[in-house]
Amino acid sequence: DMAFDIPDRSSGTVPSSAPNQQRSEPPLQISTTGTDSNDSNQIASIEAEDPLKGIPTDRTPVKKLIRRLGSDDVSLTVLKLDGRKKIKSDDWESLFESLEENSTLRHLSVSRCEISDEVAMSLVLALVENTTLVELQLNGNRGLTEDIAKGFIKVLLKSNKTLKKLELGRTKVSKKSMQKLNEILEERDDRKRAADMQVERQKKIKTLLSFSARDEVAKDTDGEGNSQNNGSLNKKNHLSNSMTSKQSETSRMSARSGNSSKIANSSDAPYQRRKPKRASNASAPSTSSRMSRAGRGGTTASRRGRGG
């Protein structure tokens, strides 16, 4: 049996039955004598989560129940009618129709009552308007089929946002429809949402811690790497500076060499200009030569005179 267990946590106590209700069996008594206090606390907690588990079947005449539901009897918040197979179909339909405007009943169980799809359709339609019922049990009604399941699915998706727990065990509803109903109601499960939030919170904490650990390792690794990188960078910078210094020295030496060449060229220029003068001076006869030649010329002239 698949139960869509979506308990309502807003109700902390089990409501008392109406004073005129007839009981077919004595109410469940929880005794702590001879038992562990933890066990009794656990039982009380279960009953607080699902008040239907702590009360017997209500034997109040159905017509009286219909009137009480129609008048919003504040004492009627939990109603258990399990096994009441003698209630007529018309009375069931009237009971379900009274839930349309009822604002007090929160938990209803009509298990093993031989309810059919036709009768249960009044219950489905009542859920369209009802905004109070949070738990509905229909276990053991073998006349319920896939058709009524589709009606519940449609109403829960389109209209009713209050129902949190729906039980359709031991009926003719398919597993696929039950799974769909379960998915719809799980989104309304306060305990499941809280558990999911806790799981997500734990995941975030683990992720944060893992990131912190990775960051520490990364810092250590980066520190060592930075030291090595700094050493390498220092070496590279030193080499670069040395090469730059050498290049600068080479440039300066080249500059000096160029300047020396310019100076040498500029100092040689006058000498180069003087060379032609020296050549002309050399080709011109010296004073002594001119005098010698003059003397020889005179001698020649004297010779010419004597000859004449």
Backbone as numpy.savetxt, mean C-alpha at the origin, in Angstrom:
# Nx Ny Nz CAx CAy CAz Cx Cy Cz
-22.43 -27.78 6.94 -23.28 -26.58 6.94 -22.41 -25.35 6.94
-22.75 -24.42 6.08 -22.00 -23.17 6.02 -22.79 -22.09 6.73
-22.19 -21.49 7.75 -22.84 -20.43 8.51 -22.12 -19.13 8.26
-22.89 -18.08 7.98 -22.31 -16.77 7.74 -22.27 -16.06 9.08
-21.27 -16.39 9.87 -21.19 -15.94 11.24 -20.65 -14.52 11.31
-21.58 -13.55 11.32 -21.20 -12.15 11.42 -21.86 -11.58 12.67
-21.32 -11.84 13.85 -22.00 -11.42 15.07 -22.00 -9.91 15.24
-23.02 -9.41 15.91 -23.11 -8.00 16.21 -22.49 -7.75 17.57
-21.52 -6.87 17.63 -20.80 -6.63 18.87 -21.35 -5.44 19.63
-22.37 -4.81 19.09 -22.91 -3.65 19.76 -23.76 -4.01 20.97
-24.35 -5.22 20.98 -25.17 -5.63 22.11 -24.32 -6.43 23.07
-24.22 -5.98 24.29 -23.34 -6.63 25.25 -24.05 -7.55 26.21
-25.38 -7.50 26.26 -26.11 -8.34 27.20 -27.20 -9.09 26.46
-27.67 -10.15 27.08 -28.76 -10.94 26.50 -30.07 -10.36 26.98
-30.91 -9.86 26.06 -32.18 -9.26 26.48 -33.06 -10.29 27.16
-33.83 -9.81 28.11 -34.75 -10.70 28.82 -36.00 -10.92 27.99
-36.63 -12.05 28.17 -37.85 -12.37 27.44 -39.02 -11.60 28.02
-40.08 -11.52 27.25 -41.27 -10.83 27.74 -41.82 -11.55 28.95
-42.46 -10.82 29.90 -42.94 -11.45 31.13 -44.01 -12.49 30.91
-44.80 -12.37 29.83 -45.90 -13.31 29.60 -45.51 -14.45 28.68
-44.22 -14.54 28.33 -43.83 -15.60 27.42 -43.88 -16.94 28.13
-44.31 -17.94 27.39 -44.33 -19.31 27.89 -43.08 -20.01 27.42
-42.44 -20.70 28.31 -41.20 -21.40 28.00 -41.47 -22.90 28.02
-40.96 -23.58 27.02 -41.11 -25.03 26.97 -40.00 -25.72 27.75
-38.96 -24.96 28.09 -37.85 -25.53 28.85 -37.24 -24.43 29.69
-36.64 -24.77 30.80 -36.07 -23.74 31.67 -34.94 -23.02 30.97
-34.74 -21.74 31.32 -33.64 -21.00 30.70 -32.29 -21.57 31.10
-31.34 -21.34 30.25 -29.99 -21.84 30.49 -29.37 -21.10 31.66
-28.90 -21.84 32.64 -28.26 -21.26 33.80 -26.77 -21.47 33.68
-26.01 -20.40 33.90 -24.56 -20.49 33.88 -24.07 -20.44 35.32
-23.51 -21.53 35.75 -23.03 -21.61 37.12 -21.52 -21.64 37.14
-20.96 -20.86 38.06 -19.51 -20.83 38.19 -19.02 -21.74 39.30
-19.92 -22.42 39.98 -19.53 -23.31 41.06 -18.87 -24.55 40.50
-17.68 -24.82 40.94 -16.96 -26.01 40.50 -16.38 -25.89 39.11
-16.40 -24.70 38.53 -15.85 -24.51 37.19 -14.81 -23.41 37.24
-13.98 -23.41 36.27 -12.95 -22.38 36.16 -13.60 -21.07 35.75
-13.17 -19.98 36.38 -13.75 -18.68 36.07 -13.50 -18.30 34.61
-12.37 -18.75 34.04 -12.09 -18.46 32.64 -13.11 -19.11 31.72
-13.54 -20.36 32.07 -14.56 -21.04 31.26 -15.88 -20.28 31.30
-16.27 -19.83 32.48 -17.54 -19.11 32.60 -17.48 -17.79 31.85
-16.34 -17.13 31.91 -16.20 -15.87 31.16 -16.31 -16.11 29.67
-15.73 -17.26 29.22 -15.79 -17.58 27.80 -17.22 -17.84 27.37
-17.99 -18.56 28.18 -19.39 -18.83 27.86 -20.19 -17.53 27.80
-19.98 -16.67 28.78 -20.69 -15.39 28.79 -20.34 -14.56 27.57
-19.07 -14.62 27.16 -18.66 -13.87 25.98 -19.35 -14.37 24.73
-19.48 -15.71 24.61 -20.16 -16.30 23.45 -21.61 -15.88 23.40
-22.28 -15.89 24.56 -23.69 -15.52 24.60 -23.87 -14.04 24.29
-22.90 -13.23 24.72 -23.00 -11.80 24.42 -22.87 -11.55 22.93
-22.03 -12.34 22.24 -21.87 -12.18 20.81 -23.06 -12.71 20.03
-23.67 -13.78 20.48 -24.83 -14.37 19.80 -25.91 -14.67 20.83
-26.81 -13.71 21.07 -27.84 -13.90 22.10 -28.76 -15.08 21.82
-28.89 -15.52 20.57 -29.79 -16.64 20.26 -29.31 -17.95 20.87
-28.01 -18.06 21.12 -27.50 -19.30 21.69 -27.84 -19.46 23.17
-28.23 -18.39 23.78 -28.46 -18.46 25.22 -29.92 -18.52 25.63
-30.84 -18.63 24.68 -32.26 -18.63 25.05 -32.97 -19.82 24.39
-34.09 -20.27 24.97 -34.85 -21.37 24.36 -35.82 -20.83 23.30
-36.50 -21.74 22.64 -37.51 -21.37 21.65 -38.67 -20.64 22.33
-39.09 -19.55 21.73 -40.19 -18.75 22.26 -41.51 -19.39 21.82
-42.41 -19.67 22.80 -43.69 -20.32 22.52 -44.87 -19.36 22.58
-44.60 -18.10 22.54 -45.68 -17.11 22.53 -46.52 -17.28 21.27
-47.86 -17.18 21.35 -48.69 -17.29 20.16 -48.23 -16.31 19.08
-48.21 -16.77 17.84 -47.63 -15.98 16.76 -48.37 -14.67 16.55
-49.71 -14.65 16.71 -50.47 -13.42 16.50 -50.07 -12.36 17.52
-49.78 -12.78 18.74 -49.33 -11.83 19.75 -47.94 -11.28 19.40
-47.08 -12.16 18.89 -45.75 -11.71 18.47 -45.85 -10.69 17.34
-46.81 -10.92 16.43 -46.99 -9.99 15.32 -47.38 -8.61 15.85
-48.28 -8.57 16.84 -48.70 -7.29 17.42 -47.52 -6.60 18.11
-46.74 -7.35 18.83 -45.60 -6.76 19.55 -44.56 -6.21 18.56
-44.34 -6.94 17.49 -43.40 -6.45 16.48 -43.95 -5.19 15.80
-45.25 -5.19 15.55 -45.86 -4.03 14.90 -45.84 -2.79 15.77
-45.82 -2.97 17.08 -45.82 -1.83 18.00 -44.41 -1.48 18.49
-43.41 -2.10 17.93 -42.01 -1.84 18.31 -41.79 -2.03 19.81
-42.18 -3.19 20.30 -41.97 -3.53 21.70 -40.45 -3.52 21.99
-40.03 -2.61 22.87 -38.60 -2.46 23.12 -38.00 -3.67 23.84
-38.84 -4.49 24.46 -38.34 -5.67 25.15 -38.12 -6.85 24.21
-38.59 -6.71 22.98 -38.48 -7.80 22.01 -37.34 -7.47 21.03
-36.14 -7.81 21.45 -34.96 -7.60 20.61 -34.37 -8.90 20.09
-34.72 -10.00 20.74 -34.25 -11.32 20.31 -35.46 -12.25 20.25
-35.62 -12.95 19.12 -36.76 -13.84 18.95 -36.29 -15.15 18.35
-36.55 -16.23 19.07 -36.16 -17.57 18.61 -37.40 -18.44 18.49
-37.70 -18.84 17.23 -38.90 -19.64 16.95 -38.52 -20.99 16.35
-37.38 -21.52 16.66 -36.90 -22.77 16.07 -37.86 -23.93 16.34
-38.13 -24.71 15.29 -38.91 -25.93 15.43 -40.41 -25.73 15.51
-40.90 -24.51 15.36 -42.34 -24.29 15.44 -42.97 -24.53 14.07
-43.16 -25.80 13.77 -43.65 -26.22 12.45 -45.15 -26.06 12.29
-45.87 -25.83 13.37 -47.33 -25.74 13.28 -47.84 -24.36 12.92
-46.94 -23.39 12.83 -47.37 -22.05 12.43 -47.75 -22.08 10.95
-48.89 -21.49 10.63 -49.39 -21.51 9.26 -48.59 -20.56 8.37
-48.65 -20.83 7.08 -47.91 -20.01 6.12 -48.35 -18.56 6.16
-49.68 -18.32 6.30 -50.18 -16.95 6.35 -49.65 -16.21 7.57
-49.57 -16.91 8.69 -49.04 -16.29 9.91 -47.54 -15.98 9.76
-46.82 -16.88 9.11 -45.40 -16.61 8.87 -45.25 -15.35 8.00
-46.04 -15.26 6.96 -45.94 -14.11 6.07 -46.29 -12.82 6.81
-47.30 -12.87 7.67 -47.67 -11.68 8.45 -46.56 -11.31 9.43
-45.94 -12.33 10.02 -44.84 -12.07 10.95 -43.67 -11.39 10.23
-43.34 -11.92 9.06 -42.22 -11.35 8.31 -42.55 -9.93 7.81
-43.80 -9.72 7.38 -44.18 -8.40 6.91 -44.11 -7.36 8.02
-44.35 -7.78 9.26 -44.27 -6.84 10.38 -42.85 -6.34 10.63
-41.88 -7.04 10.07 -40.48 -6.62 10.24 -40.10 -5.43 9.37
-40.94 -5.11 8.39 -40.60 -4.02 7.47 -40.41 -2.71 8.22
-41.28 -2.41 9.17 -41.21 -1.15 9.89 -40.76 -1.32 11.33
-40.43 -2.53 11.71 -39.98 -2.77 13.09 -38.58 -2.19 13.29
-38.35 -1.59 14.46 -37.05 -0.98 14.75 -36.45 -1.46 16.07
-36.92 -2.63 16.55 -36.40 -3.13 17.83 -35.76 -4.52 17.71
-36.31 -5.39 16.87 -35.79 -6.76 16.78 -34.44 -6.77 16.08
-33.46 -7.40 16.71 -32.11 -7.45 16.16 -31.68 -8.88 15.81
-32.20 -9.88 16.47 -31.79 -11.27 16.24 -33.04 -12.13 16.07
-33.10 -12.86 14.94 -34.26 -13.71 14.64 -33.78 -15.06 14.16
-34.34 -16.11 14.73 -34.04 -17.48 14.30 -35.34 -18.22 14.06
-35.50 -18.75 12.83 -36.67 -19.56 12.47 -36.18 -20.85 11.81
-35.26 -21.52 12.45 -34.69 -22.76 11.92 -35.64 -23.93 12.14
-35.58 -24.88 11.19 -36.35 -26.13 11.25 -37.86 -25.86 11.41
-38.38 -24.94 10.61 -39.80 -24.58 10.68 -40.53 -24.92 9.39
-39.89 -25.65 8.48 -40.48 -26.05 7.21 -40.96 -24.85 6.40
-40.14 -23.84 6.35 -40.46 -22.63 5.60 -40.03 -22.84 4.15
-40.90 -22.44 3.22 -40.63 -22.61 1.79 -40.17 -21.29 1.18
-39.81 -21.34 -0.11 -39.41 -20.13 -0.82 -40.53 -19.09 -0.83
-41.78 -19.55 -1.05 -42.91 -18.63 -1.14 -43.10 -17.86 0.16
-42.95 -18.55 1.28 -43.11 -17.89 2.59 -41.92 -16.98 2.87
-40.73 -17.48 2.57 -39.51 -16.72 2.86 -39.38 -15.47 2.01
-40.11 -15.42 0.88 -40.04 -14.23 0.04 -40.54 -13.00 0.79
-41.51 -13.17 1.68 -41.97 -12.05 2.50 -40.86 -11.55 3.41
-40.02 -12.46 3.87 -38.89 -12.08 4.70 -37.84 -11.31 3.90
-37.60 -11.77 2.67 -36.64 -11.07 1.80 -37.12 -9.65 1.52
-38.39 -9.50 1.21 -38.95 -8.18 0.93 -38.92 -7.28 2.17
-39.10 -7.87 3.33 -39.06 -7.08 4.57 -37.67 -6.51 4.81
-36.65 -7.23 4.39 -35.28 -6.76 4.59 -34.96 -5.53 3.74
-35.77 -5.28 2.72 -35.56 -4.09 1.89 -35.74 -2.84 2.74
-36.71 -2.84 3.62 -37.02 -1.67 4.45 -36.42 -1.76 5.84
-36.17 -2.95 6.33 -35.69 -3.11 7.71 -34.25 -2.60 7.85
-34.01 -1.87 8.94 -32.67 -1.35 9.22 -32.19 -1.71 10.62
-32.79 -2.72 11.21 -32.46 -3.08 12.59 -31.92 -4.50 12.72
-32.47 -5.43 11.95 -32.09 -6.84 12.08 -30.63 -7.04 11.67
-29.86 -7.68 12.56 -28.45 -7.93 12.28 -28.14 -9.42 12.15
-29.04 -10.27 12.61 -28.79 -11.71 12.55 -30.07 -12.44 12.16
-29.92 -13.38 11.21 -31.05 -14.15 10.73 -30.62 -15.59 10.51
-31.31 -16.53 11.17 -30.99 -17.95 11.04 -32.18 -18.69 10.42
-31.88 -19.42 9.33 -32.90 -20.18 8.61 -32.43 -21.62 8.39
-31.65 -22.14 9.28 -31.09 -23.48 9.12 -32.19 -24.55 9.12
-31.96 -25.61 8.33 -32.84 -26.78 8.38 -34.16 -26.62 7.66
-34.38 -25.51 6.97 -35.61 -25.35 6.19 -35.34 -25.85 4.77
-35.63 -27.08 4.52 -35.26 -27.72 3.27 -36.10 -27.26 2.09
-37.11 -26.47 2.34 -37.90 -25.91 1.24 -37.24 -24.66 0.63
-36.16 -24.21 1.23 -35.46 -23.04 0.70 -34.49 -23.48 -0.39
-34.58 -22.82 -1.55 -33.78 -23.23 -2.70 -32.91 -22.07 -3.21
-32.38 -22.30 -4.39 -31.50 -21.32 -5.02 -32.24 -20.01 -5.30
-33.55 -20.08 -5.54 -34.31 -18.88 -5.84 -34.30 -17.89 -4.68
-34.50 -18.39 -3.49 -34.53 -17.50 -2.33 -33.12 -16.95 -2.03
-32.11 -17.76 -2.33 -30.73 -17.29 -2.13 -30.43 -16.10 -3.04
-30.91 -16.18 -4.29 -30.72 -15.06 -5.22 -31.43 -13.81 -4.72
-32.60 -14.01 -4.10 -33.32 -12.87 -3.54 -32.54 -12.21 -2.41
-31.96 -13.02 -1.52 -31.13 -12.48 -0.43 -29.92 -11.72 -0.99
-29.28 -12.31 -1.99 -28.09 -11.66 -2.57 -28.45 -10.30 -3.14
-29.55 -10.24 -3.87 -29.95 -8.98 -4.50 -30.27 -7.92 -3.46
-30.99 -8.30 -2.43 -31.38 -7.33 -1.41 -30.15 -6.85 -0.63
-29.25 -7.75 -0.30 -28.06 -7.36 0.46 -27.14 -6.45 -0.35
-27.13 -6.65 -1.65 -26.29 -5.80 -2.49 -26.94 -4.46 -2.79
-28.27 -4.45 -2.94 -28.95 -3.25 -3.40 -29.52 -2.39 -2.27
-30.07 -3.03 -1.24 -30.86 -2.28 -0.26 -30.36 -2.41 1.17
-30.37 -3.61 1.69 -30.07 -3.80 3.11 -28.58 -3.75 3.38
-28.19 -2.89 4.31 -26.79 -2.76 4.71 -26.59 -3.06 6.20
-27.62 -3.61 6.83 -27.58 -3.82 8.28 -27.30 -5.26 8.67
-27.86 -6.22 7.93 -27.71 -7.63 8.27 -26.24 -8.04 8.21
-25.77 -8.70 9.28 -24.38 -9.11 9.35 -24.19 -10.62 9.46
-25.25 -11.31 9.77 -25.13 -12.76 9.94 -26.35 -13.44 9.33
-26.10 -14.39 8.41 -27.18 -15.14 7.75 -26.77 -16.60 7.69
-27.62 -17.46 8.24 -27.34 -18.90 8.25 -28.39 -19.62 7.40
-27.90 -20.40 6.41 -28.77 -21.17 5.52 -28.30 -22.62 5.44
-27.83 -23.14 6.56 -27.35 -24.52 6.59 -28.48 -25.52 6.45
-28.12 -26.63 5.82 -29.07 -27.75 5.62 -30.31 -27.31 4.84
-30.08 -26.52 3.79 -31.13 -26.14 2.85 -30.69 -26.57 1.46
-31.47 -26.22 0.45 -31.14 -26.57 -0.93 -30.41 -25.43 -1.67
-29.91 -24.50 -0.92 -29.14 -23.41 -1.51 -27.77 -23.95 -1.91
-27.32 -23.59 -3.11 -26.06 -24.10 -3.62 -24.86 -23.50 -2.87
-23.73 -24.21 -2.97 -22.51 -23.72 -2.33 -22.04 -22.42 -2.96
-22.28 -22.29 -4.26 -21.87 -21.07 -4.94 -22.61 -19.85 -4.40
-23.92 -19.99 -4.19 -24.69 -18.87 -3.64 -24.31 -18.59 -2.19
-24.04 -19.66 -1.44 -23.61 -19.47 -0.06 -22.27 -18.73 -0.01
-21.40 -19.08 -0.93 -20.10 -18.41 -0.98 -20.27 -16.92 -1.31
-21.18 -16.62 -2.23 -21.45 -15.23 -2.58 -22.01 -14.47 -1.40
-22.96 -15.07 -0.70 -23.52 -14.44 0.49 -22.45 -14.22 1.56
-21.59 -15.21 1.68 -20.52 -15.11 2.67 -19.59 -13.95 2.35
-19.26 -13.76 1.06 -18.39 -12.66 0.65 -19.04 -11.32 0.95
-20.35 -11.22 0.73 -21.04 -9.97 0.99 -21.03 -9.63 2.47
-21.31 -10.63 3.29 -21.44 -10.39 4.72 -20.09 -10.25 5.42
-19.07 -10.84 4.82 -17.73 -10.70 5.43 -17.29 -9.25 5.44
-17.71 -8.48 4.45 -17.36 -7.06 4.40 -18.01 -6.28 5.54
-19.03 -6.86 6.16 -19.73 -6.19 7.26 -19.31 -6.74 8.62
-18.39 -7.69 8.62 -17.99 -8.36 9.85 -17.01 -7.46 10.61
-17.47 -6.94 11.74 -16.62 -6.06 12.54 -15.36 -6.77 13.02
-15.54 -8.00 13.49 -14.38 -8.74 14.00 -13.39 -9.06 12.88
-13.92 -9.42 11.71 -13.02 -9.73 10.59 -12.28 -8.49 10.12
-12.99 -7.36 10.07 -12.32 -6.12 9.68 -11.23 -5.76 10.67
-11.54 -5.94 11.97 -10.53 -5.64 12.98 -9.33 -6.57 12.85
-9.61 -7.87 12.58 -8.52 -8.82 12.41 -7.69 -8.49 11.18
-8.37 -8.12 10.09 -7.65 -7.75 8.86 -6.79 -6.51 9.09
-7.34 -5.55 9.83 -6.57 -4.35 10.13 -5.34 -4.68 10.98
-5.53 -5.62 11.92 -4.40 -6.03 12.76 -3.33 -6.72 11.93
-3.78 -7.57 11.00 -2.82 -8.26 10.12 -2.06 -7.24 9.27
-2.78 -6.29 8.70 -2.13 -5.26 7.90 -1.16 -4.43 8.73
-1.57 -4.17 9.97 -0.69 -3.40 10.86 0.60 -4.17 11.14
0.46 -5.48 11.41 1.64 -6.30 11.66 2.54 -6.34 10.43
1.94 -6.44 9.25 2.73 -6.45 8.03 3.50 -5.15 7.87
2.84 -4.03 8.15 3.50 -2.74 8.02 4.66 -2.62 9.01
4.43 -3.13 10.23 5.49 -3.08 11.25 6.68 -3.92 10.80
6.42 -5.14 10.31 7.50 -6.00 9.84 8.24 -5.35 8.67
7.46 -4.78 7.76 8.10 -4.11 6.62 8.97 -2.95 7.08
8.44 -2.17 8.04 9.19 -1.04 8.55 10.47 -1.50 9.24
10.35 -2.56 10.05 11.53 -3.09 10.74 12.55 -3.63 9.75
12.06 -4.33 8.73 12.99 -4.87 7.73 13.69 -3.75 6.98
12.96 -2.67 6.68 13.57 -1.53 6.02 14.62 -0.88 6.91
14.29 -0.80 8.24 15.24 -0.20 9.16 16.52 -1.01 9.22
16.36 -2.35 9.30 17.54 -3.22 9.33 18.35 -3.08 8.05
17.66 -3.03 6.92 18.36 -2.87 5.64 19.10 -1.53 5.58
18.44 -0.50 6.13 19.09 0.81 6.13 20.36 0.80 6.96
20.32 0.11 8.13 21.51 0.04 8.97 22.64 -0.67 8.24
22.29 -1.81 7.62 23.31 -2.55 6.87 23.83 -1.70 5.71
22.90 -1.01 5.06 23.31 -0.17 3.93 24.21 0.95 4.40
23.92 1.52 5.58 24.76 2.58 6.12 26.17 2.08 6.39
26.24 0.88 7.06 27.55 0.31 7.34 28.30 0.04 6.04
27.60 -0.57 5.10 28.24 -0.87 3.81 28.64 0.40 3.09
27.76 1.40 3.15 28.07 2.66 2.51 29.25 3.35 3.18
29.33 3.20 4.54 30.45 3.79 5.25 31.77 3.20 4.81
31.80 1.85 4.74 33.02 1.20 4.28 33.30 1.55 2.83
32.26 1.52 2.02 32.43 1.84 0.61 32.88 3.28 0.41
32.30 4.18 1.26 32.69 5.58 1.14 34.15 5.78 1.51
34.60 5.03 2.57 36.01 5.14 2.96 36.91 4.70 1.82
36.55 3.54 1.25 37.33 3.05 0.12 37.24 4.01 -1.06
36.05 4.50 -1.30 35.87 5.42 -2.42 36.62 6.72 -2.18
36.59 7.17 -0.89 37.32 8.39 -0.58 38.81 8.21 -0.80
39.32 7.00 -0.37 40.73 6.71 -0.60 41.05 6.70 -2.09
40.19 6.04 -2.85 40.40 5.98 -4.30 40.32 7.37 -4.91
39.33 8.14 -4.43 39.18 9.49 -4.96 40.39 10.35 -4.62
40.90 10.17 -3.39 42.07 10.94 -3.00 43.26 10.60 -3.89
43.43 9.28 -4.14 44.53 8.85 -5.02 44.34 9.44 -6.42
43.11 9.34 -6.91 42.84 9.87 -8.24 43.08 11.37 -8.28
42.62 12.05 -7.23 42.83 13.49 -7.18 44.31 13.84 -7.14
45.08 13.04 -6.36 46.52 13.27 -6.26 47.19 13.08 -7.63
46.81 11.96 -8.27 47.37 11.71 -9.60 46.97 12.80 -10.58
45.71 13.20 -10.48 45.23 14.24 -11.39 45.98 15.55 -11.15
46.17 15.85 -9.84 46.90 17.08 -9.52 48.34 17.01 -10.02
48.95 15.80 -9.85 50.34 15.63 -10.32 50.42 15.81 -11.83
49.47 15.18 -12.53 49.47 15.31 -13.98 49.23 16.75 -14.40
48.33 17.42 -13.67 48.06 18.83 -13.98 49.29 19.68 -13.76
50.01 19.37 -12.64 51.23 20.13 -12.35 52.26 19.91 -13.44
52.40 18.62 -13.84 53.36 18.31 -14.90 52.99 19.01 -16.20
51.68 18.97 -16.50 51.25 19.63 -17.72 51.50 21.14 -17.64
51.26 21.70 -16.46 51.52 23.13 -16.30 52.99 23.45 -16.45
53.83 22.59 -15.82 55.28 22.79 -15.93 55.74 22.68 -17.37
55.16 21.65 -18.06 55.50 21.49 -19.47 55.08 22.70 -20.28
53.88 23.20 -19.96 53.40 24.39 -20.67 54.31 25.57 -20.42
54.70 25.74 -19.14 55.59 26.85 -18.82 56.93 26.72 -19.54
57.48 25.46 -19.55 58.74 25.23 -20.23 58.60 25.50 -21.72
57.48 25.08 -22.29 57.24 25.34 -23.72 57.15 26.82 -23.98
56.50 27.51 -23.04 56.37 28.95 -23.20 57.73 29.62 -23.13
58.52 29.16 -22.15 59.85 29.72 -22.03 60.68 29.44 -23.29
60.60 28.22 -23.78 61.34 27.85 -24.99 60.92 28.69 -26.17
59.63 28.95 -26.25 59.12 29.79 -27.34 59.63 31.21 -27.22
59.61 31.71 -25.98 60.10 33.07 -25.77 61.58 33.17 -26.10
62.35 32.10 -25.72 63.79 32.11 -26.02 64.02 32.12 -27.52
63.23 31.34 -28.23 63.37 31.29 -29.69 63.07 32.64 -30.29
62.03 33.30 -29.74 61.68 34.62 -30.25 62.80 35.60 -30.01
63.36 35.50 -28.76 64.46 36.42 -28.42 65.65 36.17 -29.32
65.97 34.86 -29.52 67.12 34.52 -30.38 66.90 35.01 -31.79
65.70 34.84 -32.27 65.40 35.28 -33.64 65.48 36.79 -33.75
64.98 37.46 -32.70 65.00 38.92 -32.74 66.42 39.45 -32.63
67.31 38.79 -31.88 68.70 39.24 -31.74 69.52 38.93 -32.98
69.15 37.89 -33.70 69.88 37.53 -34.92 69.51 38.41 -36.10
68.35 39.02 -35.98 67.90 39.81 -37.13 68.86 40.94 -37.50
69.38 41.75 -36.54 70.31 42.83 -36.94 71.57 42.29 -37.59
72.00 41.14 -37.03 73.21 40.55 -37.63 72.94 40.12 -39.05
71.75 39.65 -39.25 71.44 39.24 -40.62 71.36 40.44 -41.54
70.90 41.57 -40.95 70.84 42.76 -41.78 72.23 43.36 -42.02
73.14 43.13 -41.06 74.48 43.68 -41.18 75.32 42.91 -42.19
75.01 41.65 -42.39 75.83 40.82 -43.26 75.95 41.40 -44.65
74.85 41.86 -45.23 75.02 42.46 -46.56 75.94 43.65 -46.52
75.84 44.46 -45.46 76.73 45.61 -45.35 78.18 45.17 -45.29
78.39 44.08 -44.47 79.75 43.57 -44.38 80.21 43.10 -45.75
79.31 42.46 -46.46 79.70 41.98 -47.78 80.04 43.15 -48.69
79.26 44.22 -48.63 79.54 45.38 -49.48 80.84 46.05 -49.08
81.06 46.11 -47.78 82.31 46.68 -47.30 83.50 45.85 -47.77
83.30 44.56 -47.72 84.40 43.68 -48.14 84.69 43.84 -49.63
83.60 44.01 -50.42 83.82 44.14 -51.85 84.40 45.50 -52.21
84.07 46.52 -51.33 84.66 47.86 -51.61 86.13 47.87 -51.25
86.99 48.55 -52.03 88.42 48.56 -51.72 88.71 49.40 -50.51
89.64 48.97 -49.76 90.04 49.68 -48.56 90.85 50.91 -48.95
91.10 51.77 -47.96 91.84 53.03 -48.22 93.26 52.75 -48.69
93.87 51.80 -48.01 95.26 51.45 -48.39 95.31 50.89 -49.81
94.23 50.14 -50.13 94.21 49.56 -51.48 94.06 50.66 -52.50
93.15 51.62 -52.17 92.95 52.71 -53.09 94.23 53.52 -53.24
94.89 53.72 -52.08 96.14 54.48 -52.14 97.19 53.73 -52.94
97.27 52.43 -52.75 98.25 51.63 -53.48 98.00 51.68 -54.97
96.68 51.56 -55.25 96.32 51.60 -56.67 96.59 52.97 -57.26
96.36 54.00 -56.43 96.64 55.36 -56.90 98.13 55.56 -57.17
98.88 54.97 -56.22 100.32 55.06 -56.40 100.77 54.37 -57.68
100.11 53.20 -57.86 100.49 52.49 -59.08 100.04 53.24 -60.31
98.91 53.90 -60.11 98.42 54.68 -61.24 99.37 55.83 -61.57
99.84 56.47 -60.52 100.77 57.54 -60.72 102.06 57.08 -61.40
102.50 56.00 -60.98 103.69 55.42 -61.56 103.48 55.15 -63.04
102.28 54.68 -63.30 101.96 54.40 -64.71 101.95 55.66 -65.53
101.36 56.69 -64.88 101.31 57.99 -65.59 102.70 58.53 -65.82
103.58 58.40 -64.81 104.94 58.88 -64.98 105.64 58.09 -66.06
105.28 56.85 -66.05 105.90 56.05 -67.09 105.44 56.50 -68.46
104.13 56.82 -68.51 103.58 57.27 -69.79 104.22 58.59 -70.18
104.55 59.50 -69.12 105.17 60.78 -69.43 106.60 60.60 -69.96
107.26 59.74 -69.32 108.63 59.57 -69.81 108.62 58.95 -71.18
107.71 58.18 -71.33 107.68 57.56 -72.66 107.37 58.60 -73.72
106.53 59.53 -73.39 106.17 60.56 -74.39 107.27 61.55 -74.59
